[in-house]
Amino acid sequence: MPVSIVLFTQDLRLHDNPVLRAALAEAEEVVPLFVLDEGVGATGFAVPNRAAFLADCLADLDAGLRARGGRLVVRRGEAVAETRRLAEETGAAGVHVAAGVSGFAQRREARLREALGGRLRVHDAVLTALAPGAVAPAGKDHYAVFTPYSRAWRQADRRAPVAAPHSVRVPGQVRGVAVPAVRPDSPGLMAGGESEGRRRWGRWSLDGYQEQHDDLAGDGTSRLSPYLHFGCLSAAELVALAERRGGPGAEAFVRQLVWRDFHHQVLAARPDAARADYRPRADRWHRDADELAAWREGRTGYPIVDAGMRQLAAEGWMHNRARLLTASFLAKTLYLDWRAGAAHFLSLLVDGDVANNQLNWQWVAGTGTDTRPNRVLNPLAQARRFDPRGDYVRRWVPELASVAGAAVHRPWLLPERPDYPAPIVGLDEGRFEHGRGR
């Protein structure tokens, strides 16, 4: 009886999964496989927050498959070796996998092709709404500027979402291992899995998103990024649903998904951008272990920065506006190497996606695709604009909870100083102190 294997990676879902649908169309029996691969390293599932979320995702995927007569097979080891071993055990005619964009994913795909030859089937536009490389400027392999990419993205043909399968038949003799339970670093970590992701999408309203998505205290963002990162939700399906809904909120939401695709197509073409400056500018980064520790721990003396860093520690997630302003403070005010900040984010973020994290950090640091390398986000101006009443700060910085109104953003001006750190650097000094500037 013909058998196919689905190697799940960052597509942990049943709805709109072309990889699974193709495998089911090819063979009467399918082995849904996930490999706990320690080689993914610090940017992957070895991080406690992402490992805990992953365990939820795999349990939910297994439950969904069992409801359809199947089950998830989990193996531990190197992904290519375990996939090849399973193919030999089952005599699989085909192995299906979603195309990835990171250097690790590209190397894994090359090794799979070498190990499996013509049995490997790689599927595009599974992790993104539009496949990396589907649109590109004449004579180039990717867009380096967002606006022309966005125009091309909107004019391109995109695949239609596919339905979840009604049944999945798995060979009875195939065995796997249990997924270990993991204690997350962040006590407020959200639950993982396709079911939870779809519930969140169903409860969240696009109405007002355009006006509310930068409101720190209002917390009007979708919080769907972890589910997109693990593939519990399909970017292509979310785009289709939002476009069907229409309106300013839907347009603003789709724009964020276009940004996500933009970063993925950049990293697919330039995987070294995960570590190296996309546009080298001969930066002379400042080095100060104490300043870096203060930033990580949320005790810089700037409440809006500290609130963001404490939200990250508590939830394993941070509001997007807070990500931008905390990153700018590190890279532009303290003038510390963006890689140190990106690594800290990846150590906690449940949605720690290499493409989005690293390239957003480079955008802020002025080493990435942004054509304005000297952009600086002043934390006091950001606080005044995006947390005007100080509610976000009071939520995450309990030392300042009794300070009313906007005064919470400048505690050094209060007549009675609270038990809260003084600013570690003056904003008028910033990156030009001690020759930190370019």
Buried (B, 14 or more C-beta within 10 A) or exposed (E): EEBBBBBBBBBBBBBBBBBBBBBBEBBEBBBBBBBBBEBBEEBBBBBBBBBBBBBBBBBBBBBBBEEBEBBBBBBBBBBBBBBBBBBEBBEBBBBBBBBBBBBBBBBBBEBBBEBBEEBBBBBBBBBBBBBBBBBBEEEEEBBBEBEEBBEBBEEEEBBEBBEBBEEBBBBEEBEBEEBEEBEBBBEEBBBBBBBBBBEBBEEBEBBBBBEBBBBBBBBBBBBBBBBBBBBBBBBBBBBBBBEEBEBEBBBBBBBBBBBBBBBBBBBBBBBEBBEEBBBEEEBEBBEBEEBBEBBBEBBBBBBBBBBBBBBBBBBBBBBBBBBBBBBBBBBBBBBBBBBBBBBBBBBBBBBBBBBBBBBBBBBBBBBBBBEEBEEBBBBEEBBBEBBBEBBBBBBBBEBBEEBEEBEBBBBEEEEEEBEBBEBBBEBEEBBEBEEBEE
